[in-house]
Amino acid sequence: MPFNEHFGIHPQDEQFLDREVWDLAGTPLDKRPLLLHFHPLVIYRFQVIKQADTVLALYLRSDAFTAHEKLADFEYYDPITTGDST
């Protein structure tokens, strides 16, 4: 799994960290779930995810990551994870 030294996390994909962060706090609740109100090509231009696949990988392969890596990834992805259901 790739690791970004600058951010100290495992990126969701190769371009993920190059994208602007979606302002979830500034997104009205009536605009959620995002996929029902925004075109996927708009959403995919931002750092926002429906479920944290990277965090799931940390759980499934817990022995392959340090406690520090797990915490850093969780703290990075939690604020940009919508938890939306479609």
C-alpha positions in Angstrom: 0.0 0.0 0.0 1.5 3.4 -1.0 2.6 5.7 1.8 3.0 9.5 1.5 5.9 10.7 3.6 4.9 14.4 3.5 1.4 13.8 4.8 2.4 10.7 6.8 -0.6 8.7 5.6 -1.6 6.0 3.1 -3.4 7.9 0.2 -6.8 6.6 -1.0 -5.4 6.6 -4.5 -2.5 8.1 -6.4 -4.1 11.5 -7.1 -6.1 11.7 -3.9 -3.8 14.1 -2.0 -3.6 16.5 -5.0 -7.3 17.2 -4.8 -9.0 20.0 -2.9 -10.7 18.9 0.3 -14.5 19.0 0.1 -16.1 21.3 2.8 -18.3 18.7 4.5 -19.0 21.0 7.4 -20.2 23.7 5.0 -22.4 21.3 3.0 -26.0 21.5 4.1 -27.6 18.3 5.3 -30.3 18.6 2.6 -27.5 18.1 0.0 -26.7 14.7 1.4 -26.1 12.0 0.4 -23.7 13.8 -2.0 -24.2 11.3 -4.8 -27.9 12.3 -5.0 -27.2 16.0 -5.3 -23.8 16.3 -7.1 -22.6 14.6 -10.2 -19.9 12.0 -9.5 -17.4 13.8 -11.8 -17.8 16.8 -9.4 -17.4 14.7 -6.3 -14.4 12.8 -7.6 -12.4 16.1 -8.0 -12.3 16.5 -4.2 -10.9 14.7 -1.2 -14.2 13.3 0.1 -15.1 9.6 0.5 -18.3 7.7 1.2 -16.5 5.0 3.2 -12.8 4.9 4.2 -11.4 2.0 2.3 -7.9 2.8 3.5 -9.1 2.6 7.2 -10.8 -0.7 6.4 -7.5 -2.0 5.1 -5.8 -1.0 8.3 -8.4 -3.1 10.2 -8.2 -6.1 7.9 -4.4 -6.1 7.8 -3.8 -4.7 11.2 -0.5 -6.6 11.6 1.0 -4.8 8.5 0.7 -1.3 10.0 2.1 0.5 13.0 -0.1 2.1 15.7 1.1 5.5 14.5 0.2 4.8 10.9 -3.3 3.6 11.9 -3.9 6.7 14.0 -2.6 9.1 11.3 -4.7 7.5 8.6 -7.9 7.5 10.8 -7.4 11.1 11.9 -6.9 12.1 8.2 -9.8 10.2 6.7 -12.5 10.6 9.4 -13.2 14.3 8.8 -13.6 13.7 5.0 -15.7 10.5 5.2 -19.4 11.1 4.6 -20.7 7.7 5.7 -23.4 8.3 3.1 -25.6 5.5 1.9 -26.9 5.4 -1.7 
